[in-house]
């Protein structure tokens, strides 16, 4: 029987008592509590899936399947697919026709979507900028050369319509076998529109009134409407369509490239005032609100990137306009107010479509320790799984990006790429790899001897298939691991919660006893995590 163990969680109980042999034998697990989450596990690593060889992408998708990933998020960058991307003169072509684009530019994307479908992994396409030069107006000198300067909503509509046609389930690949491409049923619009690097200008000062006017939320509203119209026209009106994709923080000082804080961005996007009430008619006119003319914005969920950077996931930020992973309630409050005002559908779920922790090593400037990454990813999973509003949590990167070796070890520019992977750049495992695969967290009670809550997840288990686990305990003074009891995990995503009465200070772990049905397309079981080079079972994951 294939077995795998979750990493050890050590917990010092407030008072010691003699560990009697009969105590463990008599121990019984309590009934599960609060294990009702259906939160999706999403993964993003564009370099591995879109900018590598097909075989390398296949290997990564097999690994992600065996990690228990439900969906991948793929960036579909407009200018990378468009013809004559650097020219300010639009080429003579139909931007809504997939056949009008260079076929080879789609090869890696097509391949990733096809193989993900074979692995049983769903796809979310993030249809984003930068835009080709011909789809933007001439920019002022300060913003010249940027690829997000007021991109044309009409041209963006054509681009999204092209993707909708290409991935409607009937379009035949031009140069990779001529078979129909799989249908894609989940889309998100743009990327971090409240971030100066992705959409410009963020804010300008009106030449006549001298007022600071937010531009990016208003322009994003146009882009989202254009995307939705294109998706509806190409048979995707009932798909998952995510609005937002916002960054979690912003700048206090406004400017063309200064990032707008996410809560302020949302208020402007939905034409709400500081009390989350609809703007007065006069203010709405000045803000170019179009809800009276065009109706509400269509979306099935709100996408957000709740990075907390170097803070634990449970610690809220001091700025009330930020929205890190501890602050989903702030997003929910604005979304609910917008729904009450008729701006969006009611009850939009939160899709956290980027998240992770930069580690030191390798990054000594912005990284958290390897143990912190491991622990905080588990804590974030628990935090979001407990929130019925959260539909998905995304791990950003499997493997760290390449370092910028032109700069020295003590130059922050060397680490300007992303080091949020579960593996180092050379492929070596971080402790977070095992913690992601089989997360476990122990939360002690307040009083000595009070029950301990164990929260965990059998992520690689087949969704909807009952899994079997054994909870084990080892005293702080040492000795063998001893079973506290077994139970079935019936949650469709593999989440479980147990309350245990501690037999003394020590450590906990769980052993995954029955992985359930074997994975599709061969293989001995979803145990790819147990390969040579993983940390030992007592540090992360091992084979029993």
FIPA-725452 format. One record per residue (C-alpha): residue number from 1; residue in three letters; x, y, z. Coordinates in steps of 0.1 Angstrom, whole numbers. Layout:
BEGIN
> nr_rest_X_Y_Z
> NUM_Ala_X_Y_Z
...
//
This chain:
BEGIN
> nr_rest_X_Y_Z
> 1_Unk_0_0_0
> 2_Unk_13_34_-9
> 3_Unk_17_57_21
> 4_Unk_29_92_27
> 5_Unk_33_113_58
> 6_Unk_26_149_64
> 7_Unk_54_169_79
> 8_Unk_58_170_116
> 9_Unk_41_198_136
> 10_Unk_58_202_170
> 11_Unk_37_216_198
> 12_Unk_47_222_234
> 13_Unk_18_216_257
> 14_Unk_17_239_288
> 15_Unk_19_212_314
> 16_Unk_36_178_313
> 17_Unk_21_145_325
> 18_Unk_33_109_324
> 19_Unk_27_93_290
> 20_Unk_10_60_298
> 21_Unk_10_33_273
> 22_Unk_-27_28_278
> 23_Unk_-35_65_271
> 24_Unk_-26_62_235
> 25_Unk_-44_30_230
> 26_Unk_-76_45_245
> 27_Unk_-73_77_225
> 28_Unk_-101_82_200
> 29_Unk_-103_109_173
> 30_Unk_-132_133_176
> 31_Unk_-157_139_148
> 32_Unk_-144_162_121
> 33_Unk_-153_199_124
> 34_Unk_-153_227_100
> 35_Unk_-139_206_71
> 36_Unk_-164_217_45
> 37_Unk_-142_238_21
> 38_Unk_-143_232_-16
> 39_Unk_-114_257_-23
> 40_Unk_-95_250_-55
> 41_Unk_-58_245_-56
> 42_Unk_-44_266_-85
> 43_Unk_-8_269_-96
> 44_Unk_10_294_-118
> 45_Unk_44_290_-134
> 46_Unk_45_305_-168
> 47_Unk_82_300_-173
> 48_Unk_78_263_-167
> 49_Unk_46_258_-188
> 50_Unk_48_284_-215
> 51_Unk_85_293_-220
> 52_Unk_102_259_-219
> 53_Unk_102_228_-241
> 54_Unk_70_208_-246
> 55_Unk_86_178_-227
> 56_Unk_96_200_-198
> 57_Unk_61_215_-196
> 58_Unk_47_179_-197
> 59_Unk_69_169_-168
> 60_Unk_58_199_-148
> 61_Unk_21_192_-155
> 62_Unk_26_156_-144
> 63_Unk_42_168_-112
> 64_Unk_14_193_-106
> 65_Unk_-12_166_-111
> 66_Unk_6_144_-85
> 67_Unk_8_174_-61
> 68_Unk_-30_176_-63
> 69_Unk_-34_208_-83
> 70_Unk_-69_214_-97
> 71_Unk_-62_242_-121
> 72_Unk_-34_262_-137
> 73_Unk_-34_299_-144
> 74_Unk_-17_308_-177
> 75_Unk_-8_343_-188
> 76_Unk_-19_352_-223
> 77_Unk_1_383_-230
> 78_Unk_-15_403_-259
> 79_Unk_17_418_-274
> 80_Unk_34_384_-275
> 81_Unk_7_370_-298
> 82_Unk_0_400_-319
> 83_Unk_16_407_-353
> 84_Unk_37_438_-357
> 85_Unk_37_443_-320
> 86_Unk_63_471_-319
> 87_Unk_48_491_-348
> 88_Unk_26_521_-340
> 89_Unk_7_514_-373
> 90_Unk_-19_486_-370
> 91_Unk_-13_458_-395
> 92_Unk_-40_450_-420
> 93_Unk_-56_420_-403
> 94_Unk_-87_409_-385
> 95_Unk_-78_409_-348
> 96_Unk_-108_387_-339
> 97_Unk_-97_359_-363
> 98_Unk_-74_332_-348
> 99_Unk_-61_324_-382
> 100_Unk_-49_360_-387
> 101_Unk_-22_355_-360
> 102_Unk_11_338_-364
> 103_Unk_3_301_-357
> 104_Unk_36_293_-341
> 105_Unk_31_319_-314
> 106_Unk_3_297_-299
> 107_Unk_23_265_-299
> 108_Unk_33_265_-263
> 109_Unk_0_277_-250
> 110_Unk_-19_252_-271
> 111_Unk_3_224_-259
> 112_Unk_0_234_-222
> 113_Unk_-38_235_-225
> 114_Unk_-40_201_-243
> 115_Unk_-17_183_-219
> 116_Unk_-33_199_-188
> 117_Unk_-66_185_-200
> 118_Unk_-51_151_-204
> 119_Unk_-39_153_-168
> 120_Unk_-73_163_-156
> 121_Unk_-62_198_-147
> 122_Unk_-85_228_-155
> 123_Unk_-72_260_-171
> 124_Unk_-77_297_-162
> 125_Unk_-65_321_-189
> 126_Unk_-54_355_-177
> 127_Unk_-59_376_-208
> 128_Unk_-36_405_-200
> 129_Unk_-13_431_-214
> 130_Unk_11_445_-224
> 131_Unk_-6_457_-255
> 132_Unk_10_459_-289
> 133_Unk_21_494_-298
> 134_Unk_-5_498_-324
> 135_Unk_-33_493_-299
> 136_Unk_-23_523_-277
> 137_Unk_-25_560_-284
> 138_Unk_7_581_-284
> 139_Unk_19_585_-248
> 140_Unk_34_615_-231
> 141_Unk_72_615_-227
> 142_Unk_71_603_-191
> 143_Unk_51_572_-202
> 144_Unk_67_566_-236
> 145_Unk_77_530_-242
> 146_Unk_52_516_-217
> 147_Unk_30_487_-229
> 148_Unk_-1_495_-208
> 149_Unk_-9_531_-218
> 150_Unk_-46_533_-223
> 151_Unk_-49_502_-244
> 152_Unk_-78_504_-269
> 153_Unk_-109_486_-255
> 154_Unk_-121_480_-291
> 155_Unk_-88_463_-300
> 156_Unk_-88_444_-267
> 157_Unk_-124_432_-276
> 158_Unk_-111_417_-308
> 159_Unk_-81_401_-291
> 160_Unk_-104_384_-265
> 161_Unk_-128_374_-292
> 162_Unk_-100_357_-310
> 163_Unk_-91_337_-279
> 164_Unk_-127_328_-273
> 165_Unk_-130_314_-308
> 166_Unk_-97_296_-306
> 167_Unk_-106_279_-274
> 168_Unk_-143_271_-280
> 169_Unk_-137_234_-284
> 170_Unk_-141_233_-322
> 171_Unk_-112_253_-335
> 172_Unk_-85_231_-351
> 173_Unk_-49_238_-343
> 174_Unk_-31_250_-375
> 175_Unk_2_233_-371
> 176_Unk_2_207_-344
> 177_Unk_-19_179_-358
> 178_Unk_-50_198_-369
> 179_Unk_-71_183_-340
> 180_Unk_-97_206_-323
> 181_Unk_-82_225_-294
> 182_Unk_-98_219_-259
> 183_Unk_-124_243_-247
> 184_Unk_-114_268_-221
> 185_Unk_-140_277_-195
> 186_Unk_-124_302_-172
> 187_Unk_-110_337_-179
> 188_Unk_-97_367_-161
> 189_Unk_-94_402_-174
> 190_Unk_-60_420_-174
> 191_Unk_-34_417_-146
> 192_Unk_-30_441_-116
> 193_Unk_-47_471_-132
> 194_Unk_-41_491_-100
> 195_Unk_-3_487_-105
> 196_Unk_16_513_-125
> 197_Unk_36_488_-144
> 198_Unk_5_471_-160
> 199_Unk_-19_500_-167
> 200_Unk_-10_536_-172
> 201_Unk_-17_563_-162
> 202_Unk_-29_554_-127
> 203_Unk_-38_589_-117
> 204_Unk_-35_623_-134
> 205_Unk_-41_659_-124
> 206_Unk_-69_674_-145
> 207_Unk_-54_704_-164
> 208_Unk_-86_725_-159
> 209_Unk_-98_716_-124
> 210_Unk_-64_707_-109
> 211_Unk_-81_677_-92
> 212_Unk_-63_643_-91
> 213_Unk_-84_620_-112
> 214_Unk_-80_582_-110
> 215_Unk_-77_569_-145
> 216_Unk_-68_532_-143
> 217_Unk_-101_521_-126
> 218_Unk_-122_539_-152
> 219_Unk_-102_525_-181
> 220_Unk_-102_490_-166
> 221_Unk_-140_492_-164
> 222_Unk_-140_497_-202
> 223_Unk_-115_468_-207
> 224_Unk_-136_444_-186
> 225_Unk_-168_453_-205
> 226_Unk_-150_448_-238
> 227_Unk_-138_414_-227
> 228_Unk_-172_402_-214
> 229_Unk_-189_413_-247
> 230_Unk_-162_393_-266
> 231_Unk_-166_362_-245
> 232_Unk_-204_362_-248
> 233_Unk_-201_366_-286
> 234_Unk_-179_336_-288
> 235_Unk_-200_312_-267
> 236_Unk_-183_318_-233
> 237_Unk_-210_338_-217
> 238_Unk_-216_311_-190
> 239_Unk_-180_305_-183
> 240_Unk_-161_316_-152
> 241_Unk_-152_352_-158
> 242_Unk_-131_370_-132
> 243_Unk_-129_407_-127
> 244_Unk_-101_425_-108
> 245_Unk_-68_406_-107
> 246_Unk_-57_434_-83
> 247_Unk_-24_438_-65
> 248_Unk_-27_439_-26
> 249_Unk_-10_472_-18
> 250_Unk_-4_506_-33
> 251_Unk_12_540_-29
> 252_Unk_1_569_-7
> 253_Unk_13_595_-32
> 254_Unk_-8_596_-64
> 255_Unk_8_598_-99
> 256_Unk_9_584_-134
> 257_Unk_29_553_-122
> 258_Unk_20_553_-85
> 259_Unk_0_522_-77
> 260_Unk_-35_528_-65
> 261_Unk_-44_509_-33
> 262_Unk_-68_481_-40
> 263_Unk_-97_492_-19
> 264_Unk_-95_528_-34
> 265_Unk_-93_512_-68
> 266_Unk_-125_492_-62
> 267_Unk_-144_521_-49
> 268_Unk_-136_541_-81
> 269_Unk_-142_510_-103
> 270_Unk_-177_506_-89
> 271_Unk_-184_543_-84
> 272_Unk_-187_542_-46
> 273_Unk_-178_569_-21
> 274_Unk_-158_565_10
> 275_Unk_-188_552_29
> 276_Unk_-193_526_1
> 277_Unk_-225_544_-11
> 278_Unk_-232_552_-48
> 279_Unk_-216_585_-59
> 280_Unk_-239_614_-62
> 281_Unk_-251_622_-98
> 282_Unk_-226_651_-100
> 283_Unk_-197_630_-88
> 284_Unk_-207_601_-109
> 285_Unk_-207_622_-140
> 286_Unk_-172_635_-132
> 287_Unk_-160_599_-126
> 288_Unk_-174_589_-160
> 289_Unk_-196_562_-144
> 290_Unk_-214_543_-170
> 291_Unk_-237_520_-150
> 292_Unk_-268_540_-157
> 293_Unk_-262_536_-194
> 294_Unk_-246_502_-197
> 295_Unk_-258_484_-166
> 296_Unk_-238_462_-142
> 297_Unk_-205_446_-148
> 298_Unk_-207_409_-155
> 299_Unk_-184_386_-135
> 300_Unk_-187_353_-117
> 301_Unk_-158_360_-92
> 302_Unk_-133_386_-81
> 303_Unk_-96_378_-87
> 304_Unk_-70_392_-63
> 305_Unk_-33_387_-54
> 306_Unk_-32_388_-16
> 307_Unk_5_387_-10
> 308_Unk_15_396_25
> 309_Unk_52_398_14
> 310_Unk_72_393_47
> 311_Unk_43_391_71
> 312_Unk_25_360_84
> 313_Unk_-9_355_67
> 314_Unk_-30_361_98
> 315_Unk_-16_396_105
> 316_Unk_-36_424_89
> 317_Unk_-18_454_74
> 318_Unk_-20_487_91
> 319_Unk_-33_505_60
> 320_Unk_-71_501_57
> 321_Unk_-69_504_19
> 322_Unk_-46_474_15
> 323_Unk_-60_439_10
> 324_Unk_-35_412_19
> 325_Unk_-45_376_27
> 326_Unk_-57_384_62
> 327_Unk_-81_410_47
> 328_Unk_-106_393_25
> 329_Unk_-133_409_46
> 330_Unk_-122_443_32
> 331_Unk_-127_431_-4
> 332_Unk_-160_414_5
> 333_Unk_-173_446_20
> 334_Unk_-167_466_-12
> 335_Unk_-180_438_-34
> 336_Unk_-212_436_-13
> 337_Unk_-217_473_-14
> 338_Unk_-212_473_-52
> 339_Unk_-237_445_-55
> 340_Unk_-262_464_-34
> 341_Unk_-258_494_-57
> 342_Unk_-264_472_-88
> 343_Unk_-229_474_-101
> 344_Unk_-220_436_-100
> 345_Unk_-238_403_-92
> 346_Unk_-243_396_-55
> 347_Unk_-221_373_-36
> 348_Unk_-191_372_-59
> 349_Unk_-166_346_-46
> 350_Unk_-129_356_-41
> 351_Unk_-104_339_-63
> 352_Unk_-69_344_-50
> 353_Unk_-50_340_-83
> 354_Unk_-15_347_-71
> 355_Unk_1_341_-38
> 356_Unk_35_330_-24
> 357_Unk_65_339_-2
> 358_Unk_99_350_-15
> 359_Unk_126_330_4
> 360_Unk_160_337_19
> 361_Unk_179_319_6
> 362_Unk_182_329_-21
> 363_Unk_170_365_-17
> 364_Unk_185_381_14
> 365_Unk_167_414_7
> 366_Unk_130_405_4
> 367_Unk_129_369_15
> 368_Unk_114_351_45
> 369_Unk_132_320_60
> 370_Unk_125_286_44
> 371_Unk_107_275_76
> 372_Unk_85_306_75
> 373_Unk_76_300_39
> 374_Unk_66_264_47
> 375_Unk_46_273_78
> 376_Unk_30_304_64
> 377_Unk_18_287_32
> 378_Unk_0_261_54
> 379_Unk_-14_289_76
> 380_Unk_-27_307_45
> 381_Unk_-43_276_32
> 382_Unk_-61_271_65
> 383_Unk_-71_307_67
> 384_Unk_-86_308_32
> 385_Unk_-102_273_34
> 386_Unk_-121_285_64
> 387_Unk_-136_314_45
> 388_Unk_-166_303_25
> 389_Unk_-162_334_3
> 390_Unk_-128_321_-10
> 391_Unk_-131_298_-41
> 392_Unk_-94_293_-49
> 393_Unk_-59_299_-37
> 394_Unk_-30_300_-62
> 395_Unk_7_291_-55
> 396_Unk_29_313_-76
> 397_Unk_59_293_-89
> 398_Unk_70_257_-87
> 399_Unk_106_266_-92
> 400_Unk_124_299_-84
> 401_Unk_132_321_-114
> 402_Unk_167_324_-126
> 403_Unk_188_350_-108
> 404_Unk_202_380_-126
> 405_Unk_238_368_-125
> 406_Unk_251_400_-141
> 407_Unk_248_416_-106
> 408_Unk_267_406_-75
> 409_Unk_256_386_-45
> 410_Unk_251_418_-25
> 411_Unk_232_437_-52
> 412_Unk_194_436_-48
> 413_Unk_191_437_-85
> 414_Unk_204_401_-86
> 415_Unk_172_390_-69
> 416_Unk_147_412_-89
> 417_Unk_131_380_-103
> 418_Unk_107_359_-82
> 419_Unk_120_334_-57
> 420_Unk_86_321_-44
> 421_Unk_90_286_-57
> 422_Unk_85_253_-38
> 423_Unk_119_244_-54
> 424_Unk_151_263_-58
> 425_Unk_162_273_-92
> 426_Unk_184_242_-94
> 427_Unk_154_220_-87
> 428_Unk_163_212_-51
> 429_Unk_132_210_-28
> 430_Unk_124_236_-2
> 431_Unk_106_224_30
> 432_Unk_75_241_15
> 433_Unk_72_215_-12
> 434_Unk_62_188_13
> 435_Unk_41_213_33
> 436_Unk_22_223_2
> 437_Unk_16_186_-8
> 438_Unk_3_174_26
> 439_Unk_-2_205_48
> 440_Unk_-7_201_86
> 441_Unk_-11_227_113
> 442_Unk_-16_223_150
> 443_Unk_-33_251_170
> 444_Unk_-32_246_208
> 445_Unk_-59_255_232
> 446_Unk_-55_284_256
> 447_Unk_-54_263_288
> 448_Unk_-29_236_297
> 449_Unk_-42_203_286
> 450_Unk_-69_218_264
> 451_Unk_-76_201_231
> 452_Unk_-54_208_201
> 453_Unk_-69_215_167
> 454_Unk_-51_197_139
> 455_Unk_-59_211_105
> 456_Unk_-46_194_73
> 457_Unk_-52_184_38
> 458_Unk_-46_154_16
> 459_Unk_-40_175_-15
> 460_Unk_-29_147_-39
> 461_Unk_-60_126_-32
> 462_Unk_-84_123_-60
> 463_Unk_-112_149_-56
> 464_Unk_-144_134_-43
> 465_Unk_-127_101_-33
> 466_Unk_-126_92_4
> 467_Unk_-91_92_18
> 468_Unk_-78_74_49
> 469_Unk_-54_90_74
> 470_Unk_-37_80_107
> 471_Unk_-29_107_132
> 472_Unk_4_101_151
> 473_Unk_21_116_181
> 474_Unk_56_115_194
> 475_Unk_65_127_230
> 476_Unk_89_157_233
> 477_Unk_113_135_253
> 478_Unk_117_112_223
> 479_Unk_107_77_214
> 480_Unk_86_62_186
> 481_Unk_57_77_168
> 482_Unk_24_62_181
> 483_Unk_-9_61_165
> 484_Unk_-37_82_180
> 485_Unk_-64_69_157
> 486_Unk_-75_67_121
> 487_Unk_-103_84_101
> 488_Unk_-117_88_67
> 489_Unk_-114_122_50
> 490_Unk_-146_127_31
> 491_Unk_-142_164_21
> 492_Unk_-141_165_-17
> 493_Unk_-108_185_-18
> 494_Unk_-92_165_10
> 495_Unk_-94_190_39
> 496_Unk_-99_177_74
> 497_Unk_-100_191_110
> 498_Unk_-95_171_142
> 499_Unk_-96_180_178
> 500_Unk_-72_159_199
> 501_Unk_-65_160_236
> 502_Unk_-27_161_240
> 503_Unk_-12_133_259
> 504_Unk_17_156_267
> 505_Unk_42_179_250
> 506_Unk_53_166_217
> 507_Unk_48_165_179
> 508_Unk_20_155_156
> 509_Unk_19_141_120
> 510_Unk_-6_123_99
> 511_Unk_0_94_76
> 512_Unk_-19_91_43
> 513_Unk_-28_55_42
> 514_Unk_-51_50_12
> 515_Unk_-46_73_-17
> 516_Unk_-78_60_-33
> 517_Unk_-81_54_-70
> 518_Unk_-48_55_-90
> 519_Unk_-42_86_-111
> 520_Unk_-53_85_-147
> 521_Unk_-30_76_-176
> 522_Unk_-9_51_-156
> 523_Unk_15_55_-127
> 524_Unk_17_37_-94
> 525_Unk_-1_63_-74
> 526_Unk_0_101_-68
> 527_Unk_33_99_-49
> 528_Unk_56_119_-71
> 529_Unk_66_140_-41
> 530_Unk_86_111_-27
> 531_Unk_115_113_-50
> 532_Unk_152_113_-41
> 533_Unk_163_146_-26
> 534_Unk_131_154_-7
> 535_Unk_137_163_30
> 536_Unk_132_134_54
> 537_Unk_98_124_65
> 538_Unk_103_141_98
> 539_Unk_110_174_81
> 540_Unk_84_173_53
> 541_Unk_72_142_35
> 542_Unk_84_107_32
> 543_Unk_74_72_22
> 544_Unk_61_49_48
//
